[in-house]
Amino acid sequence: MPLSDRQLSCRCGQFRASLAAAAPVQHIRCYCRDCQTYAHVLDCADVTLDECRGTHILATVQQYLSFTPDSNSLACISLSADGPLRWYAKCCDTPIANTARSPRFAYVGIVHTCLGGPVAVTAAYGPTRLSLHTKSGRGAVSSGVLDTAAVMARIMGPVLRARIDGGWKRGPFFVDHARPVSSPRILSPGEREQARRKTFE
């Protein structure tokens, strides 16, 4: 684990944040069609998806993440009316993180694109511990080094603690513990389908 806070930044540097060194993190990789679609919506699949179409993610809880005061470029989209909130820096369309629609579920998946890339994430937090939705990947997809149940327990434990002890109220993605700091733009079925088709190319 790193001994100091981890700095996050979009590709152009207008959005910046910090992940506390004490944050409980798990390095996972997701191959789901929605993560692939999200990358194509932002037209950044080349820097977001690996050769097998996976996205490296740091799974943690929101209370350990803080935005710098001058970071006002955070925006949000959702692939559907009830889907997860997918946060990005609108200044350069860099994927930042994924959260649930409710602040009470304090999980946040920080995308490697604001952490220096997969190599930097691996150097700081170790190898991928779990790969999700591998059937939607392409080629030889690794399943990770630990079993699914063990990693999911390590992810959900801090999320549940945040719900019990009120830590969920300290997340930076919601105003007054209720509203997203940026109103999500919900993709139309046509927009979603256009981006999703690119995952088959």
Z-matrix of the N, CA and C atoms (Angstrom, degrees):
N
C 1 1.465
C 2 1.530 1 110.08
N 3 1.338 2 117.27 1 144.51
C 4 1.458 3 119.67 2 178.52
C 5 1.523 4 110.74 3 -67.89
N 6 1.346 5 115.74 4 151.79
C 7 1.449 6 121.04 5 -177.27
C 8 1.522 7 112.12 6 -94.72
N 9 1.323 8 118.04 7 -9.30
C 10 1.455 9 121.61 8 179.71
C 11 1.521 10 109.37 9 -130.35
N 12 1.328 11 115.06 10 165.60
C 13 1.457 12 119.16 11 179.40
C 14 1.527 13 109.87 12 -60.24
N 15 1.320 14 114.97 13 146.18
C 16 1.459 15 121.50 14 179.87
C 17 1.517 16 109.36 15 -96.49
N 18 1.331 17 116.50 16 128.28
C 19 1.456 18 120.50 17 -178.67
C 20 1.528 19 110.63 18 -89.66
N 21 1.312 20 115.13 19 137.66
C 22 1.457 21 122.35 20 177.52
C 23 1.520 22 108.77 21 -112.90
N 24 1.329 23 116.33 22 148.62
C 25 1.450 24 120.24 23 178.48
C 26 1.520 25 109.55 24 -157.37
N 27 1.334 26 115.33 25 143.51
C 28 1.458 27 118.38 26 171.59
C 29 1.524 28 108.35 27 -73.79
N 30 1.317 29 116.86 28 175.73
C 31 1.458 30 120.18 29 -174.13
C 32 1.527 31 113.22 30 -66.87
N 33 1.334 32 118.00 31 -29.61
C 34 1.462 33 119.30 32 -179.60
C 35 1.522 34 112.65 33 -96.96
N 36 1.332 35 117.65 34 -7.60
C 37 1.453 36 121.52 35 174.80
C 38 1.513 37 116.16 36 90.34
N 39 1.338 38 118.86 37 -0.31
C 40 1.468 39 119.84 38 -179.16
C 41 1.524 40 112.41 39 -75.51
N 42 1.326 41 116.69 40 -30.06
C 43 1.464 42 119.92 41 175.71
C 44 1.519 43 108.50 42 -101.80
N 45 1.332 44 116.03 43 129.83
C 46 1.458 45 121.14 44 178.65
C 47 1.526 46 109.72 45 -139.33
N 48 1.295 47 115.03 46 148.04
C 49 1.465 48 120.80 47 -179.84
C 50 1.518 49 108.43 48 -153.21
N 51 1.336 50 114.67 49 175.13
C 52 1.455 51 120.01 50 -179.03
C 53 1.527 52 109.51 51 -138.70
N 54 1.308 53 116.09 52 134.96
C 55 1.464 54 122.38 53 175.82
C 56 1.520 55 108.05 54 -106.96
N 57 1.330 56 116.84 55 121.16
C 58 1.463 57 121.44 56 -175.62
C 59 1.526 58 111.50 57 -61.49
N 60 1.321 59 115.44 58 144.05
C 61 1.453 60 120.70 59 179.44
C 62 1.524 61 111.78 60 -61.13
N 63 1.340 62 116.40 61 -27.14
C 64 1.463 63 120.78 62 -178.22
C 65 1.531 64 113.14 63 -80.40
N 66 1.313 65 117.37 64 -3.07
C 67 1.462 66 120.25 65 -176.15
C 68 1.527 67 111.54 66 -62.28
N 69 1.335 68 117.96 67 131.98
C 70 1.463 69 120.96 68 173.74
C 71 1.522 70 108.86 69 -77.71
N 72 1.305 71 117.88 70 113.23
C 73 1.464 72 120.79 71 -174.13
C 74 1.523 73 111.07 72 -123.68
N 75 1.317 74 114.11 73 150.69
C 76 1.455 75 121.85 74 171.89
C 77 1.528 76 107.29 75 -131.73
N 78 1.316 77 115.29 76 128.22
C 79 1.465 78 121.45 77 179.15
C 80 1.526 79 107.81 78 -85.69
N 81 1.332 80 116.15 79 110.97
C 82 1.460 81 120.52 80 -179.32
C 83 1.522 82 109.18 81 -123.31
N 84 1.327 83 114.37 82 170.80
C 85 1.455 84 120.13 83 177.15
C 86 1.527 85 108.39 84 -134.68
N 87 1.320 86 116.09 85 132.40
C 88 1.469 87 119.85 86 -177.05
C 89 1.522 88 110.15 87 -117.88
N 90 1.335 89 115.06 88 131.01
C 91 1.455 90 121.49 89 179.88
C 92 1.532 91 112.11 90 -110.58
N 93 1.310 92 118.03 91 12.89
C 94 1.465 93 119.49 92 -173.49
C 95 1.527 94 110.94 93 -64.62
N 96 1.318 95 115.09 94 155.78
C 97 1.465 96 120.78 95 -179.21
C 98 1.529 97 111.13 96 -62.97
N 99 1.335 98 117.12 97 -32.32
C 100 1.461 99 119.13 98 -178.76
C 101 1.528 100 111.39 99 -67.93
N 102 1.321 101 117.72 100 -41.55
C 103 1.466 102 119.71 101 177.34
C 104 1.531 103 110.42 102 -64.32
N 105 1.324 104 116.35 103 -38.21
C 106 1.460 105 119.75 104 176.97
C 107 1.527 106 110.59 105 -66.05
N 108 1.334 107 115.95 106 -42.70
C 109 1.459 108 120.34 107 179.18
C 110 1.522 109 110.75 108 -61.64
N 111 1.322 110 116.15 109 -44.00
C 112 1.464 111 121.73 110 178.93
C 113 1.528 112 111.19 111 -55.84
N 114 1.325 113 116.53 112 -44.39
C 115 1.464 114 120.14 113 179.42
C 116 1.524 115 110.97 114 -62.20
N 117 1.323 116 117.24 115 -37.88
C 118 1.462 117 120.36 116 179.90
C 119 1.531 118 111.61 117 -74.43
N 120 1.336 119 117.52 118 -32.00
C 121 1.465 120 120.25 119 175.99
C 122 1.523 121 110.15 120 -59.21
N 123 1.331 122 116.15 121 -40.69
C 124 1.464 123 120.83 122 -179.33
C 125 1.527 124 112.51 123 -86.84
N 126 1.347 125 115.47 124 0.73
C 127 1.465 126 121.24 125 179.63
C 128 1.528 127 112.01 126 56.47
N 129 1.342 128 114.76 127 42.26
C 130 1.469 129 118.66 128 -179.91
C 131 1.518 130 110.92 129 -135.02
N 132 1.328 131 116.72 130 30.96
C 133 1.464 132 120.14 131 -179.57
C 134 1.518 133 111.87 132 -60.28
N 135 1.323 134 116.81 133 -30.76
C 136 1.461 135 120.20 134 -176.43
C 137 1.520 136 112.29 135 -65.72
N 138 1.332 137 117.81 136 -28.48
C 139 1.468 138 120.11 137 -179.93
C 140 1.518 139 112.65 138 -105.98
N 141 1.327 140 117.15 139 -7.97
C 142 1.465 141 120.77 140 -177.22
C 143 1.518 142 112.66 141 -102.12
N 144 1.318 143 117.73 142 -41.36
C 145 1.463 144 122.12 143 -176.40
C 146 1.522 145 110.69 144 -95.96
N 147 1.336 146 116.09 145 139.09
C 148 1.458 147 119.34 146 176.47
C 149 1.526 148 109.93 147 -81.95
N 150 1.333 149 115.84 148 -173.20
C 151 1.465 150 119.72 149 -175.22
C 152 1.523 151 113.07 150 -64.15
N 153 1.329 152 116.61 151 -18.90
C 154 1.469 153 120.57 152 177.95
C 155 1.531 154 111.55 153 -103.41
N 156 1.351 155 116.66 154 10.22
C 157 1.462 156 123.90 155 179.13
C 158 1.527 157 113.25 156 73.98
N 159 1.306 158 116.61 157 25.66
C 160 1.458 159 120.88 158 176.90
C 161 1.523 160 111.80 159 -96.95
N 162 1.333 161 115.68 160 156.03
C 163 1.457 162 122.72 161 176.63
C 164 1.520 163 109.01 162 -116.63
N 165 1.328 164 117.08 163 125.81
C 166 1.464 165 121.29 164 175.84
C 167 1.524 166 109.15 165 -77.05
N 168 1.322 167 116.02 166 132.63
C 169 1.462 168 121.97 167 -174.84
C 170 1.528 169 109.74 168 -136.71
N 171 1.323 170 116.37 169 140.20
C 172 1.462 171 121.46 170 168.54
C 173 1.519 172 107.80 171 -97.93
N 174 1.308 173 116.78 172 113.44
C 175 1.463 174 122.00 173 179.41
C 176 1.521 175 108.94 174 -89.31
N 177 1.339 176 116.53 175 123.55
C 178 1.455 177 120.68 176 -179.90
C 179 1.537 178 108.73 177 -154.46
N 180 1.330 179 117.22 178 -161.61
C 181 1.465 180 120.92 179 177.93
C 182 1.526 181 109.18 180 -119.23
N 183 1.312 182 115.68 181 150.03
C 184 1.459 183 121.76 182 -167.33
C 185 1.522 184 114.62 183 -64.84
N 186 1.326 185 118.85 184 -28.79
C 187 1.458 186 120.53 185 -173.78
C 188 1.527 187 113.16 186 -63.95
N 189 1.326 188 118.18 187 -16.63
C 190 1.459 189 121.56 188 -179.72
C 191 1.526 190 112.45 189 -90.93
N 192 1.321 191 116.57 190 -0.37
C 193 1.458 192 121.44 191 -178.05
C 194 1.520 193 109.54 192 -109.45
N 195 1.317 194 117.13 193 135.29
C 196 1.460 195 121.12 194 178.15
C 197 1.525 196 109.41 195 -137.06
N 198 1.333 197 115.23 196 143.38
C 199 1.458 198 121.37 197 178.69
C 200 1.521 199 109.18 198 -96.43
N 201 1.334 200 117.16 199 146.53
C 202 1.455 201 119.90 200 174.45
C 203 1.531 202 108.54 201 -71.64
N 204 1.340 203 118.22 202 151.10
C 205 1.469 204 121.14 203 -174.44
C 206 1.530 205 114.37 204 -58.04
N 207 1.325 206 117.25 205 -29.53
C 208 1.463 207 119.61 206 -176.50
C 209 1.531 208 112.80 207 -92.07
N 210 1.325 209 117.40 208 7.49
C 211 1.464 210 120.48 209 179.74
C 212 1.526 211 109.27 210 -88.66
N 213 1.319 212 115.90 211 93.46
C 214 1.462 213 120.50 212 -177.00
C 215 1.522 214 112.60 213 -117.11
N 216 1.321 215 116.90 214 19.84
C 217 1.463 216 119.94 215 -176.81
C 218 1.527 217 112.73 216 -102.49
N 219 1.336 218 117.79 217 10.88
C 220 1.457 219 120.46 218 -178.11
C 221 1.528 220 110.10 219 -72.04
N 222 1.315 221 116.09 220 131.37
C 223 1.461 222 122.48 221 177.86
C 224 1.523 223 108.56 222 -132.58
N 225 1.320 224 116.04 223 172.49
C 226 1.461 225 120.13 224 -171.96
C 227 1.520 226 110.19 225 -146.03
N 228 1.332 227 115.71 226 138.80
C 229 1.452 228 121.50 227 171.50
C 230 1.526 229 108.05 228 -130.99
N 231 1.309 230 115.26 229 163.17
C 232 1.456 231 121.58 230 173.33
C 233 1.516 232 107.29 231 -139.24
N 234 1.307 233 116.72 232 138.36
C 235 1.459 234 120.33 233 -177.63
C 236 1.516 235 112.08 234 -73.49
N 237 1.333 236 116.84 235 -17.30
C 238 1.463 237 121.19 236 178.46
C 239 1.523 238 108.71 237 -152.96
N 240 1.320 239 116.37 238 171.98
C 241 1.466 240 120.79 239 -175.31
C 242 1.517 241 112.84 240 -67.65
N 243 1.317 242 118.55 241 -21.21
C 244 1.462 243 120.98 242 -179.17
C 245 1.524 244 112.50 243 -123.28
N 246 1.314 245 117.75 244 13.92
C 247 1.458 246 121.12 245 -178.53
C 248 1.516 247 112.89 246 -84.95
N 249 1.321 248 117.63 247 173.81
C 250 1.466 249 121.74 248 178.65
C 251 1.526 250 111.32 249 -59.84
N 252 1.323 251 115.68 250 158.46
C 253 1.451 252 121.58 251 174.12
C 254 1.516 253 108.26 252 -88.73
N 255 1.306 254 115.00 253 129.37
C 256 1.467 255 120.61 254 -177.34
C 257 1.531 256 107.80 255 -115.89
N 258 1.317 257 114.74 256 112.89
C 259 1.460 258 122.26 257 -171.75
C 260 1.525 259 110.50 258 -96.30
N 261 1.328 260 115.03 259 142.81
C 262 1.464 261 120.12 260 179.85
C 263 1.527 262 109.32 261 -151.08
N 264 1.313 263 115.84 262 164.99
C 265 1.464 264 121.55 263 176.20
C 266 1.520 265 108.01 264 -91.58
N 267 1.330 266 116.31 265 113.69
C 268 1.457 267 119.70 266 -174.87
C 269 1.523 268 113.27 267 -70.43
N 270 1.324 269 116.69 268 -15.48
C 271 1.455 270 120.02 269 178.89
C 272 1.522 271 112.11 270 -65.58
N 273 1.343 272 117.36 271 -34.00
C 274 1.464 273 120.84 272 -177.66
C 275 1.522 274 112.54 273 -142.19
N 276 1.342 275 116.87 274 12.51
C 277 1.470 276 122.94 275 177.25
C 278 1.529 277 112.68 276 57.20
N 279 1.326 278 116.34 277 40.49
C 280 1.459 279 120.71 278 175.28
C 281 1.521 280 110.08 279 -87.42
N 282 1.331 281 119.79 280 123.65
C 283 1.468 282 120.54 281 174.20
C 284 1.526 283 110.19 282 -61.33
N 285 1.335 284 116.24 283 135.45
C 286 1.460 285 121.22 284 -178.82
C 287 1.525 286 111.57 285 -111.42
N 288 1.332 287 117.03 286 -54.54
C 289 1.469 288 118.86 287 -174.23
C 290 1.522 289 110.53 288 -166.29
N 291 1.335 290 114.40 289 166.89
C 292 1.456 291 122.89 290 174.79
C 293 1.524 292 108.40 291 -123.57
N 294 1.343 293 116.11 292 136.77
C 295 1.465 294 120.44 293 176.23
C 296 1.527 295 109.06 294 -135.69
N 297 1.314 296 115.03 295 167.54
C 298 1.458 297 120.00 296 171.47
C 299 1.527 298 109.04 297 -73.87
N 300 1.312 299 116.97 298 168.15
C 301 1.464 300 121.02 299 178.59
C 302 1.532 301 111.61 300 -75.36
N 303 1.321 302 116.83 301 -23.48
C 304 1.457 303 120.77 302 179.87
C 305 1.528 304 110.22 303 -101.81
N 306 1.338 305 118.56 304 131.27
C 307 1.459 306 120.74 305 178.31
C 308 1.523 307 112.83 306 -65.37
N 309 1.314 308 117.70 307 -20.24
C 310 1.460 309 120.23 308 -178.51
C 311 1.528 310 112.33 309 -67.30
N 312 1.326 311 116.37 310 -23.29
C 313 1.467 312 120.48 311 173.93
C 314 1.519 313 105.87 312 -95.40
N 315 1.331 314 116.32 313 98.35
C 316 1.464 315 122.64 314 -163.58
C 317 1.525 316 115.09 315 -81.21
N 318 1.315 317 117.80 316 3.63
C 319 1.469 318 120.80 317 178.60
C 320 1.523 319 111.11 318 -57.68
N 321 1.320 320 116.15 319 142.87
C 322 1.460 321 121.78 320 168.35
C 323 1.527 322 107.70 321 -141.57
N 324 1.316 323 115.01 322 134.46
C 325 1.458 324 120.98 323 175.06
C 326 1.517 325 108.45 324 -107.68
N 327 1.317 326 117.09 325 107.97
C 328 1.466 327 121.57 326 -177.28
C 329 1.526 328 108.86 327 -86.37
N 330 1.320 329 116.20 328 124.92
C 331 1.462 330 121.68 329 -176.60
C 332 1.525 331 110.55 330 -79.77
N 333 1.318 332 116.28 331 141.83
C 334 1.468 333 121.37 332 -174.14
C 335 1.519 334 113.70 333 -60.87
N 336 1.329 335 118.01 334 -20.37
C 337 1.461 336 121.00 335 -176.31
C 338 1.524 337 113.13 336 -61.92
N 339 1.330 338 117.92 337 -21.63
C 340 1.472 339 119.93 338 177.50
C 341 1.526 340 111.44 339 -104.77
N 342 1.328 341 115.85 340 9.89
C 343 1.470 342 120.84 341 -177.78
C 344 1.527 343 112.58 342 -118.61
N 345 1.324 344 116.42 343 10.04
C 346 1.454 345 119.81 344 179.11
C 347 1.513 346 114.60 345 96.42
N 348 1.329 347 117.69 346 1.93
C 349 1.455 348 121.18 347 176.94
C 350 1.515 349 113.00 348 100.20
N 351 1.332 350 117.33 349 170.67
C 352 1.468 351 122.22 350 -176.60
C 353 1.522 352 114.25 351 -58.68
N 354 1.325 353 117.05 352 -38.27
C 355 1.466 354 120.14 353 -178.36
C 356 1.531 355 109.96 354 -64.88
N 357 1.334 356 116.27 355 -43.44
C 358 1.463 357 120.07 356 179.50
C 359 1.521 358 111.38 357 -66.06
N 360 1.342 359 116.91 358 -38.92
C 361 1.462 360 120.44 359 178.28
C 362 1.520 361 110.79 360 -63.77
N 363 1.327 362 116.17 361 -44.33
C 364 1.459 363 120.34 362 179.58
C 365 1.521 364 111.38 363 -64.04
N 366 1.318 365 117.00 364 -40.58
C 367 1.464 366 120.53 365 179.57
C 368 1.523 367 111.47 366 -63.22
N 369 1.332 368 117.01 367 -37.60
C 370 1.464 369 120.92 368 -176.19
C 371 1.517 370 113.19 369 -85.02
N 372 1.345 371 117.20 370 -34.88
C 373 1.465 372 120.18 371 -170.50
C 374 1.522 373 114.22 372 -123.76
N 375 1.307 374 117.49 373 4.26
C 376 1.457 375 119.64 374 178.53
C 377 1.526 376 112.17 375 89.03
N 378 1.316 377 116.85 376 176.22
C 379 1.465 378 121.32 377 -175.49
C 380 1.522 379 112.62 378 -70.87
N 381 1.305 380 115.10 379 168.79
C 382 1.460 381 121.20 380 177.41
C 383 1.525 382 110.20 381 -58.06
N 384 1.335 383 116.81 382 129.69
C 385 1.457 384 121.90 383 -179.59
C 386 1.525 385 112.94 384 -95.35
N 387 1.316 386 115.83 385 -19.48
C 388 1.459 387 119.12 386 -176.97
C 389 1.517 388 108.99 387 -159.51
N 390 1.325 389 116.48 388 138.15
C 391 1.457 390 122.03 389 173.07
C 392 1.521 391 108.53 390 -115.32
N 393 1.334 392 115.62 391 130.39
C 394 1.455 393 121.61 392 -176.46
C 395 1.528 394 111.19 393 -109.38
N 396 1.343 395 115.73 394 148.10
C 397 1.469 396 122.68 395 175.54
C 398 1.530 397 111.69 396 54.32
N 399 1.312 398 114.93 397 45.99
C 400 1.466 399 119.74 398 -175.30
C 401 1.529 400 113.22 399 -64.68
N 402 1.314 401 117.88 400 -22.03
C 403 1.467 402 120.01 401 179.50
C 404 1.522 403 111.96 402 -65.40
N 405 1.332 404 116.21 403 -20.27
C 406 1.461 405 119.50 404 178.47
C 407 1.524 406 112.16 405 -91.59
N 408 1.341 407 116.58 406 1.20
C 409 1.448 408 120.36 407 176.71
C 410 1.517 409 111.35 408 -81.65
N 411 1.302 410 115.68 409 -178.41
C 412 1.460 411 120.76 410 179.86
C 413 1.526 412 108.67 411 -132.71
N 414 1.323 413 115.92 412 132.46
C 415 1.451 414 120.08 413 178.85
C 416 1.516 415 112.47 414 84.79
N 417 1.334 416 116.04 415 -153.29
C 418 1.464 417 122.09 416 -177.00
C 419 1.515 418 109.62 417 -82.78
N 420 1.326 419 116.73 418 96.81
C 421 1.453 420 122.62 419 -177.01
C 422 1.523 421 110.15 420 -94.15
N 423 1.335 422 116.48 421 125.98
C 424 1.459 423 121.09 422 178.95
C 425 1.515 424 109.99 423 -80.70
N 426 1.341 425 116.64 424 142.65
C 427 1.461 426 121.10 425 179.91
C 428 1.522 427 112.68 426 -91.78
N 429 1.348 428 118.20 427 -1.24
C 430 1.457 429 120.31 428 -179.51
C 431 1.522 430 111.39 429 96.51
N 432 1.335 431 116.63 430 176.21
C 433 1.455 432 120.51 431 -172.42
C 434 1.523 433 113.55 432 -102.53
N 435 1.326 434 118.51 433 -12.06
C 436 1.454 435 120.68 434 177.88
C 437 1.523 436 109.43 435 -121.66
N 438 1.327 437 117.01 436 160.45
C 439 1.454 438 119.04 437 -179.43
C 440 1.523 439 111.06 438 -73.75
N 441 1.325 440 114.80 439 156.70
C 442 1.448 441 121.61 440 -174.03
C 443 1.527 442 112.65 441 -58.35
N 444 1.326 443 117.01 442 -45.61
C 445 1.464 444 120.55 443 -176.27
C 446 1.527 445 111.54 444 -61.06
N 447 1.326 446 117.20 445 -41.26
C 448 1.461 447 120.66 446 -178.71
C 449 1.523 448 111.48 447 -64.59
N 450 1.325 449 116.23 448 -44.76
C 451 1.459 450 119.37 449 -178.12
C 452 1.522 451 110.90 450 -69.82
N 453 1.326 452 117.46 451 -41.56
C 454 1.456 453 119.85 452 179.58
C 455 1.528 454 111.30 453 -62.85
N 456 1.324 455 117.25 454 -35.45
C 457 1.462 456 120.51 455 176.95
C 458 1.529 457 110.57 456 -64.78
N 459 1.323 458 116.55 457 -37.92
C 460 1.459 459 120.36 458 179.66
C 461 1.527 460 111.65 459 -71.14
N 462 1.311 461 116.88 460 -27.40
C 463 1.461 462 120.50 461 176.40
C 464 1.519 463 111.04 462 -79.21
N 465 1.326 464 116.48 463 -46.98
C 466 1.459 465 120.53 464 -172.77
C 467 1.527 466 113.13 465 -77.22
N 468 1.326 467 117.63 466 -24.89
C 469 1.465 468 120.03 467 179.08
C 470 1.528 469 111.99 468 -56.64
N 471 1.340 470 118.80 469 -55.18
C 472 1.465 471 119.71 470 178.07
C 473 1.525 472 113.35 471 -63.55
N 474 1.334 473 117.60 472 -32.82
C 475 1.464 474 120.52 473 178.11
C 476 1.530 475 110.06 474 -63.54
N 477 1.322 476 116.20 475 -43.99
C 478 1.465 477 120.29 476 179.01
C 479 1.528 478 111.49 477 -67.16
N 480 1.330 479 116.93 478 -38.57
C 481 1.464 480 119.79 479 177.87
C 482 1.528 481 110.89 480 -62.83
N 483 1.329 482 116.34 481 -39.76
C 484 1.462 483 120.08 482 178.70
C 485 1.522 484 111.25 483 -63.56
N 486 1.319 485 116.42 484 -34.00
C 487 1.468 486 119.76 485 178.24
C 488 1.526 487 110.60 486 -68.90
N 489 1.329 488 116.98 487 -37.51
C 490 1.461 489 121.54 488 -176.54
C 491 1.526 490 112.26 489 -78.04
N 492 1.344 491 116.58 490 -44.62
C 493 1.470 492 118.85 491 -174.25
C 494 1.530 493 113.76 492 -93.19
N 495 1.329 494 117.50 493 3.89
C 496 1.456 495 120.54 494 177.46
C 497 1.507 496 114.92 495 85.96
N 498 1.332 497 116.93 496 5.59
C 499 1.454 498 119.68 497 178.98
C 500 1.521 499 113.26 498 -59.61
N 501 1.323 500 116.85 499 -26.18
C 502 1.464 501 120.51 500 -179.76
C 503 1.528 502 111.82 501 -61.55
N 504 1.321 503 117.70 502 -22.56
C 505 1.465 504 120.96 503 -179.09
C 506 1.523 505 112.35 504 -74.18
N 507 1.324 506 116.87 505 -11.47
C 508 1.464 507 120.20 506 -176.61
C 509 1.525 508 112.78 507 -99.91
N 510 1.315 509 117.48 508 11.93
C 511 1.461 510 120.52 509 178.15
C 512 1.526 511 111.57 510 -75.33
N 513 1.342 512 118.65 511 149.11
C 514 1.465 513 121.39 512 -174.80
C 515 1.532 514 115.03 513 -89.90
N 516 1.323 515 118.06 514 -2.69
C 517 1.464 516 120.18 515 -172.75
C 518 1.534 517 113.64 516 -89.77
N 519 1.335 518 117.05 517 -7.46
C 520 1.467 519 119.97 518 -175.62
C 521 1.526 520 111.08 519 -130.85
N 522 1.322 521 115.58 520 144.57
C 523 1.461 522 122.78 521 178.16
C 524 1.529 523 108.95 522 -95.91
N 525 1.324 524 115.93 523 132.73
C 526 1.470 525 121.35 524 178.81
C 527 1.526 526 111.94 525 54.73
N 528 1.320 527 116.11 526 33.83
C 529 1.470 528 122.28 527 177.92
C 530 1.533 529 111.79 528 58.58
N 531 1.325 530 117.60 529 26.07
C 532 1.466 531 119.04 530 -173.49
C 533 1.529 532 113.30 531 -142.95
N 534 1.320 533 117.79 532 -57.66
C 535 1.460 534 121.84 533 -171.61
C 536 1.529 535 111.22 534 -98.07
N 537 1.330 536 117.54 535 139.32
C 538 1.472 537 119.14 536 173.46
C 539 1.524 538 110.56 537 -58.45
N 540 1.316 539 117.29 538 142.83
C 541 1.465 540 120.61 539 -179.68
C 542 1.520 541 111.59 540 -65.19
N 543 1.314 542 116.49 541 -20.37
C 544 1.452 543 121.61 542 173.63
C 545 1.526 544 107.65 543 -133.36
N 546 1.315 545 117.27 544 126.84
C 547 1.464 546 120.48 545 -177.25
C 548 1.531 547 109.95 546 -62.79
N 549 1.314 548 117.48 547 126.72
C 550 1.464 549 119.53 548 -177.60
C 551 1.522 550 112.34 549 -69.38
N 552 1.316 551 114.90 550 138.76
C 553 1.457 552 120.48 551 171.32
C 554 1.525 553 107.71 552 -92.76
N 555 1.310 554 115.87 553 118.75
C 556 1.458 555 120.59 554 -178.81
C 557 1.524 556 108.98 555 -89.17
N 558 1.309 557 116.16 556 124.57
C 559 1.454 558 119.88 557 -178.37
C 560 1.513 559 111.11 558 -66.62
N 561 1.302 560 116.23 559 144.48
C 562 1.457 561 120.35 560 172.49
C 563 1.522 562 108.61 561 -73.95
N 564 1.332 563 117.79 562 158.61
C 565 1.476 564 119.16 563 177.03
C 566 1.522 565 112.21 564 -55.16
N 567 1.328 566 117.11 565 -36.48
C 568 1.458 567 120.07 566 179.31
C 569 1.516 568 112.52 567 -66.22
N 570 1.334 569 116.95 568 -43.55
C 571 1.461 570 120.76 569 178.27
C 572 1.522 571 110.80 570 -62.25
N 573 1.328 572 114.88 571 -44.16
C 574 1.461 573 119.50 572 -179.15
C 575 1.531 574 111.17 573 -63.61
N 576 1.302 575 116.86 574 -43.51
C 577 1.459 576 120.47 575 -178.13
C 578 1.525 577 111.39 576 -67.51
N 579 1.314 578 117.03 577 -37.74
C 580 1.456 579 120.31 578 178.82
C 581 1.526 580 111.08 579 -62.16
N 582 1.335 581 116.05 580 -43.74
C 583 1.463 582 119.73 581 178.88
C 584 1.521 583 111.08 582 -70.67
N 585 1.334 584 116.74 583 -38.16
C 586 1.462 585 120.16 584 -177.96
C 587 1.532 586 111.76 585 -65.15
N 588 1.324 587 116.44 586 -32.95
C 589 1.473 588 119.01 587 179.56
C 590 1.514 589 111.34 588 -62.48
N 591 1.317 590 116.83 589 -29.71
C 592 1.457 591 119.88 590 -178.96
C 593 1.527 592 112.09 591 -68.10
N 594 1.346 593 116.50 592 -21.16
C 595 1.467 594 118.49 593 179.04
C 596 1.524 595 111.25 594 -71.16
N 597 1.335 596 118.43 595 -13.96
C 598 1.455 597 121.54 596 179.52
C 599 1.517 598 112.49 597 -97.64
N 600 1.322 599 116.64 598 -6.51
C 601 1.469 600 119.83 599 -177.55
C 602 1.527 601 111.77 600 -73.19
